[in-house]
């Protein structure tokens, strides 16, 4: 049996997936050949499988270096459900538990061992590893090695000691977020100069991006957003300060939502308790500083909201990526204002970092502000930052769903820039707005600025509109903010073309009293799954999880339950064909969930289509491709094909139009299904054709059999 075939068998039997995604297969082959690799892959796309599958293929133990206890515990808990020999060593374990794990390591009873970077370098553990066959060092969250990264941790740079001590052991570095500077640092410090790099698309098409600037009451708009689109969902709300975290969590709780705070100022036991409740319960909202989330593997977080501007696009990408890890529709919502920019700049300027690092951080903040103020497709702007091109607008962000209104702000911009220059390039936005609007207060009179020629030149523009103009000029880097001078503005050299009238400037129109937009969001599609059977399956999952003291998603992900509700398997063989149902879970839970499905009311084939599937079918009929449907609806391509297969089964869609198969190809696939030794499973048929036909095509042919036979 080839290494890849063995890996694919493990992928199906242990983890319950029919095939590897994106470039997982190539990465697994590289790792199993014990060669070094650098993997940059977005959150939710299966990075952990790139070392978990090899751990069950290779002889010896895979050492996974991870920065957070929560991440270790979560992955160990999920792998234990699959009967994988796994453990973690961290400071929360008592001496006896640590001793037991060390004995398991020496006795070669572990396939995976999770450790923190500082622990793996202790003399005791290094000594144990020298007595143990180590198959691989998997360095997760590898961006922490870089001083230019958004989460730099000095202990990661000390991992070079592992390379010196174990030169024969291959290394796999993994991260979801790394710009070019960060990649260079990872390669340098982990000595991966000759390693093959696997860089997947950074796109998370299931996440809908929504950004709002200058809302008059951001908290109230957040509440409206949650109640309108995510009233039954779990989510994370990020705030810049601990005080704001406490205030927002208390306020959301007063509004009847289940919200808890999380920040470094809380007692460690309270923090741990809140995090545990978030993992274990549905409909839970965690209000947190950015200290929360890294290492949280909860797949059913349906929204991430920011009430302040993140410090960089890397931070924003990492934090929003905690939504929709299961591939289902999710929302990234953000509200920000100019004060966020000033506060972050003050934090950066007061840090003890080198001038070079502060300059890099200032540049990153400027890029984040540019994304927030952009009138273009958010996804195109976001991906471009990571060096990736999206040819067409995504159709699943606020700017695509509801095109922003713009206006010719050239004259107003000239007036604003001139006001900054003539007043001495040292005053903040509110003061400058008062000059432009002709507010002759005591401070302005004392400075003599009521005598300026442009005093009162902008009376016809409201203060809120002027604030928006200044904020966008800062975002476009025409103005600089001096955080040390209480947010004083100064001109950037790049503004000359505007002042000279050589360049027309279009800015976004903002309404200070704007409510949350009322356009239809793709996250509503998920709510259509909340039918009777879906609720029954979720309740049974909750009961099983409660009995075992584990989060519900450890039993089955939402995506798996949705497939059950849609496809209604009637046999264990059909159940095994669902994504996320491996042999261990099939044995443990298959009969339980089959019984629930069979007890549910029987419906004819035509009535078995869910509303979500019907939406995909109608879009396909309107001449949209499966890829376009996936992008517009924020669904995975696999889910779209599962919907189209239902259309084929009900006779609404023609098999040939969905798959592109000719008559001869259809006939040979049907024959293979008829004579398969494992009825109901796709993989044996896929293997028999040696990958000539995709799983999506095979699923549609399989769906057609009930109608053809």
Residue pairs with C-beta under 8 A, 6 or more apart in sequence:
1 9
3 29
3 32
3 33
3 57
4 25
4 28
4 29
6 57
7 20
7 25
7 28
7 29
7 32
7 53
7 54
7 57
8 19
8 20
8 25
8 683
10 53
10 56
10 57
11 17
11 18
11 19
11 20
11 49
11 53
12 18
12 582
12 683
13 582
13 583
14 56
14 82
14 83
14 84
14 582
14 583
14 584
15 49
15 52
15 53
15 82
15 580
15 582
16 560
16 576
16 578
16 579
16 580
16 581
16 582
16 583
16 585
16 586
17 579
17 580
18 577
18 579
18 682
18 683
18 686
18 695
19 683
19 686
19 695
20 28
20 46
20 49
21 45
21 46
22 41
22 45
22 46
22 200
22 201
23 198
23 200
24 46
24 49
24 50
26 198
27 37
27 39
27 50
27 198
28 49
28 50
28 53
28 54
28 57
30 37
30 196
30 198
31 37
31 50
31 51
31 54
31 136
31 170
31 172
32 54
32 57
32 58
34 58
34 135
34 136
34 170
35 170
35 195
35 196
36 170
36 171
36 172
36 192
36 194
36 195
36 196
37 170
37 171
37 172
37 173
37 192
37 195
37 196
37 197
37 198
38 142
38 173
38 183
38 186
38 187
38 192
38 195
38 196
38 197
38 198
39 47
39 50
39 172
39 173
39 174
39 175
39 197
39 198
39 200
40 174
40 175
40 176
40 177
40 178
40 183
40 197
40 198
40 199
40 200
41 47
41 50
41 174
41 176
41 198
41 200
42 176
42 200
42 201
42 202
42 203
42 204
42 321
43 176
43 204
43 318
43 321
43 322
43 325
44 204
44 299
44 321
44 324
44 325
44 326
44 327
45 200
47 140
47 174
47 176
48 75
48 140
50 138
50 172
50 174
51 62
51 64
51 112
51 136
51 138
51 172
51 174
52 62
52 79
52 84
52 112
54 62
54 135
54 136
55 61
55 62
55 84
55 111
55 112
55 135
55 136
56 84
56 111
58 135
58 136
59 133
59 135
60 108
60 132
60 133
60 134
60 135
60 136
61 105
61 108
61 110
61 111
61 112
61 113
61 132
61 133
61 134
61 135
62 111
62 112
62 113
62 134
62 135
62 136
62 138
63 113
63 115
63 120
63 129
63 134
63 136
63 137
63 138
64 72
64 75
64 112
64 113
64 114
64 115
64 138
64 140
65 115
65 116
65 117
65 120
65 137
65 138
65 139
65 140
65 159
66 72
66 75
66 114
66 115
66 116
66 140
66 141
66 295
67 116
67 117
67 140
67 141
67 144
67 151
67 153
67 156
67 294
67 295
68 294
68 295
69 88
69 90
69 91
69 92
69 116
69 295
70 275
70 295
70 296
71 114
71 140
71 141
71 294
71 295
71 296
71 297
72 88
72 90
72 114
72 115
72 116
72 295
73 88
74 279
74 295
74 296
74 297
75 86
75 88
75 114
75 297
76 86
76 87
76 88
76 114
77 550
77 551
77 554
78 297
78 554
79 86
79 112
80 86
81 550
81 554
81 555
81 584
81 585
82 582
82 584
82 585
83 584
84 111
84 112
85 104
85 109
85 110
85 111
85 112
86 110
86 111
86 112
86 113
86 114
87 101
87 104
87 105
87 110
87 112
87 113
87 114
88 101
88 113
88 114
88 115
89 98
89 101
89 102
89 113
89 114
89 115
89 116
89 119
89 125
90 114
90 115
90 116
90 119
93 101
101 110
101 113
102 128
104 110
105 113
105 128
105 132
106 128
106 131
106 132
108 132
108 133
115 125
117 144
117 153
117 155
117 156
117 158
117 159
118 155
119 125
120 126
120 129
120 159
120 162
121 155
121 158
121 159
121 161
121 162
126 165
129 166
130 165
134 166
134 169
135 169
136 169
136 170
136 171
136 172
137 162
137 166
137 169
137 170
137 171
137 172
138 171
138 172
138 174
139 145
139 156
139 159
139 171
139 172
139 173
139 174
139 190
140 174
140 175
141 151
141 174
141 175
141 294
142 156
142 173
142 174
142 175
142 178
142 186
142 190
143 149
143 150
143 151
143 175
143 177
143 178
143 182
143 186
143 314
144 151
144 152
144 153
144 156
145 152
145 153
145 156
145 157
145 159
145 173
145 185
145 186
145 189
145 190
146 152
146 178
146 181
146 182
146 185
146 186
146 189
147 185
147 357
148 179
148 181
148 182
148 185
148 357
148 360
149 177
149 178
149 182
149 185
149 314
150 177
150 311
150 312
150 314
150 315
150 318
150 364
151 294
151 318
156 189
157 189
159 189
159 190
160 189
160 190
160 191
162 169
162 171
163 171
163 190
163 191
171 190
171 191
171 192
171 195
173 186
173 190
173 192
173 195
175 182
175 186
176 317
176 318
176 321
177 314
177 317
177 318
177 321
178 186
178 314
179 314
179 385
179 386
179 387
180 387
181 360
182 314
183 197
186 192
187 193
187 195
201 383
201 388
202 317
202 382
202 383
202 386
202 388
203 379
203 383
203 388
203 390
204 320
204 321
204 324
205 379
205 394
205 396
205 630
205 631
205 634
205 635
205 636
206 324
206 327
206 328
206 329
206 330
206 634
206 635
206 636
207 320
207 321
207 323
207 324
207 330
207 331
207 332
207 396
207 634
208 329
208 330
208 331
208 332
208 396
208 397
208 398
208 401
208 521
208 522
208 523
208 634
209 320
209 332
209 378
209 379
209 382
209 396
209 397
209 398
210 225
210 331
210 332
210 333
210 334
210 397
210 398
210 517
211 334
211 335
211 336
211 371
211 372
211 378
211 398
212 218
212 221
212 333
212 334
212 335
212 336
212 398
212 514
212 516
213 335
213 336
213 337
213 372
213 373
213 468
213 471
213 508
213 510
214 337
214 338
214 464
214 467
214 468
214 471
214 510
214 512
215 221
215 335
215 512
215 514
216 512
216 513
216 514
218 307
218 335
218 337
219 248
219 251
219 307
221 335
221 515
221 516
222 237
222 248
222 305
222 307
222 333
222 335
223 252
223 255
223 257
224 515
224 516
225 303
225 305
225 331
225 333
225 516
226 235
226 252
226 257
226 285
226 303
226 305
228 516
229 303
229 331
229 521
229 523
229 524
230 302
230 303
230 331
230 523
232 282
232 283
232 527
232 530
233 283
233 300
233 301
233 302
233 303
234 278
234 281
234 282
234 283
234 284
234 285
234 298
234 300
234 301
234 302
235 285
235 286
235 301
235 302
235 303
235 304
235 305
235 323
236 285
236 286
236 287
236 288
236 292
236 293
236 301
236 303
236 304
236 305
236 319
236 322
236 323
237 248
237 252
237 259
237 285
237 286
237 287
237 288
237 304
237 305
237 306
237 307
238 288
238 289
238 290
238 293
238 304
238 305
238 306
238 307
238 308
238 310
238 319
239 245
239 248
239 287
239 288
239 289
239 307
239 308
240 289
240 307
240 308
240 340
240 343
240 344
241 289
242 263
242 264
242 265
242 289
244 307
244 308
245 261
245 262
245 263
245 287
245 288
245 289
246 261
246 263
248 259
248 287
248 307
249 259
249 260
249 261
249 287
250 261
252 259
252 285
252 287
253 259
257 285
258 281
258 283
258 284
258 285
259 284
259 285
259 286
259 287
260 274
260 277
260 278
260 284
260 285
260 286
260 287
261 274
261 286
261 287
261 288
262 271
262 274
262 275
262 278
262 286
262 287
262 288
262 289
262 291
262 292
263 271
263 288
263 289
263 291
263 292
264 289
264 291
266 274
274 286
275 286
275 292
275 296
277 284
278 284
278 286
278 296
278 298
279 296
279 298
279 551
280 545
280 550
280 551
280 552
282 300
282 538
282 542
282 552
286 292
290 310
290 315
290 319
293 318
293 319
293 322
294 318
296 322
297 325
298 322
298 325
298 551
298 553
299 325
299 326
299 553
299 557
299 558
299 559
300 325
300 326
300 328
300 553
300 557
300 558
301 322
301 323
301 324
301 325
301 330
302 323
302 324
302 328
302 329
302 330
302 331
302 523
302 526
303 323
303 330
303 331
303 332
303 333
303 523
304 319
304 320
304 322
304 323
304 330
304 331
304 332
304 333
305 332
305 333
305 334
305 335
306 316
306 319
306 332
306 333
306 334
306 335
306 336
307 334
307 335
308 336
308 340
308 343
309 334
309 336
309 340
309 341
309 344
309 368
309 369
309 372
310 316
310 319
310 368
311 344
311 347
311 348
311 361
311 364
311 365
311 368
312 361
312 364
312 365
312 367
312 368
313 364
313 367
313 368
313 371
313 382
313 385
314 364
315 368
316 334
316 368
316 371
317 382
317 386
320 332
323 330
323 331
323 332
324 330
324 634
326 553
326 557
326 558
326 559
327 559
327 635
327 636
327 639
328 526
328 558
328 559
328 562
328 635
328 639
329 522
329 523
329 525
329 526
329 633
329 634
329 635
330 523
330 634
331 521
331 523
334 372
336 372
337 471
338 429
338 467
338 470
338 471
338 474
338 487
341 365
341 369
341 471
341 474
341 481
342 481
342 483
342 487
344 365
345 362
345 365
345 481
345 483
346 483
346 484
348 358
348 361
348 362
348 365
348 483
349 358
349 483
349 484
351 358
351 361
353 361
366 475
366 477
367 385
369 474
369 475
370 381
370 475
370 476
370 477
371 378
371 381
371 382
371 385
372 475
373 471
373 472
373 475
373 476
373 508
374 381
374 399
375 399
375 404
375 406
375 506
375 508
376 393
376 399
377 390
377 393
377 394
377 397
377 399
377 400
378 394
378 397
378 398
378 399
378 400
379 390
379 393
379 394
379 396
379 397
380 390
380 393
380 394
383 389
383 390
384 390
393 399
393 400
394 400
394 631
395 401
395 631
395 632
396 522
396 631
396 632
396 633
396 634
398 404
398 517
401 517
401 519
401 521
402 517
402 519
404 508
404 509
405 508
405 509
406 506
406 507
406 508
406 509
407 506
407 507
407 509
408 504
408 505
408 506
409 469
409 472
409 505
409 506
409 507
410 498
410 501
410 503
410 504
410 505
412 458
412 461
412 469
413 469
413 473
413 478
413 498
413 505
413 507
414 498
414 499
414 501
415 436
415 454
415 457
415 458
416 432
416 436
416 466
416 469
416 470
416 473
417 473
417 478
417 479
417 491
417 495
417 498
417 499
418 454
418 499
419 432
419 435
419 436
419 452
419 454
420 427
420 432
420 479
420 489
420 490
420 491
421 491
422 452
422 453
422 454
423 431
423 432
423 435
423 447
423 449
423 452
425 488
425 489
425 490
425 491
426 482
426 485
426 488
426 490
427 488
427 489
428 486
428 487
428 488
428 489
429 466
429 467
429 470
429 471
429 487
429 489
430 463
430 467
431 443
431 444
432 466
432 470
432 489
433 463
433 466
433 467
433 470
434 441
434 444
434 463
435 444
435 449
435 452
435 454
435 455
436 454
436 455
436 456
436 457
436 458
436 461
436 466
437 456
437 458
437 459
437 461
437 463
437 466
438 455
438 456
438 457
438 459
440 450
440 455
444 450
449 455
458 466
461 469
462 512
464 510
464 512
465 510
465 512
468 507
468 508
468 510
469 507
470 479
470 489
472 507
472 508
473 479
473 495
474 480
474 481
474 489
477 492
477 494
478 491
478 492
478 494
478 495
478 498
479 489
479 490
479 491
479 492
479 495
480 489
480 490
480 491
480 492
481 487
481 488
481 489
482 488
482 489
482 490
497 503
498 505
522 632
522 633
522 634
522 635
523 634
525 612
525 615
525 633
525 634
525 635
526 612
528 610
528 611
528 612
529 562
529 565
529 566
529 610
529 612
531 565
531 610
532 600
532 601
533 564
533 565
533 568
533 596
533 597
533 600
534 561
534 562
534 565
536 596
536 600
537 561
537 564
537 565
537 593
537 596
537 597
538 552
538 561
540 592
540 593
540 596
541 552
541 555
541 556
541 561
542 552
544 555
544 589
544 592
545 551
545 552
545 554
545 555
548 554
548 555
555 585
555 589
556 580
556 581
556 585
556 589
557 580
559 579
559 580
559 639
560 578
560 579
560 580
560 581
563 578
563 579
563 642
564 575
564 578
564 593
564 597
565 610
566 608
566 610
566 613
566 642
566 646
567 574
567 578
567 642
568 597
568 600
568 608
569 575
569 577
569 578
569 594
569 597
569 680
570 594
570 597
570 598
571 594
571 680
572 586
572 590
572 591
572 594
573 678
573 679
573 680
573 681
574 680
575 581
575 586
575 590
575 593
575 594
576 583
576 586
576 590
576 680
576 681
577 680
577 681
577 682
579 638
581 590
605 649
605 650
605 706
606 650
608 646
608 649
608 650
609 617
609 646
609 647
609 650
610 646
612 643
613 642
613 643
613 646
613 647
615 633
615 643
616 629
616 633
616 635
616 640
616 643
616 644
616 647
617 643
617 644
617 646
617 647
617 652
617 653
619 628
619 629
619 632
619 633
620 626
620 629
620 644
620 647
620 653
620 658
621 652
621 653
624 632
626 637
626 640
626 641
626 644
626 696
627 637
629 635
629 640
630 636
630 637
630 639
630 640
633 640
637 696
638 695
638 696
641 696
641 699
641 700
642 699
644 653
644 658
644 700
645 658
645 699
645 700
645 702
645 703
646 703
647 653
647 658
648 654
648 655
648 658
648 700
648 703
648 704
648 707
649 703
649 704
649 706
649 707
651 707
655 661
655 666
655 700
655 701
655 704
656 662
656 666
658 700
659 696
659 697
659 700
659 701
661 669
661 697
661 701
665 693
666 701
669 685
669 689
669 693
669 697
669 698
669 701
670 701
670 704
670 705
670 708
672 685
672 688
672 689
673 685
673 701
673 702
673 705
676 684
676 685
677 684
678 684
682 695
682 698
682 699
682 702
685 698
686 693
686 695
686 698
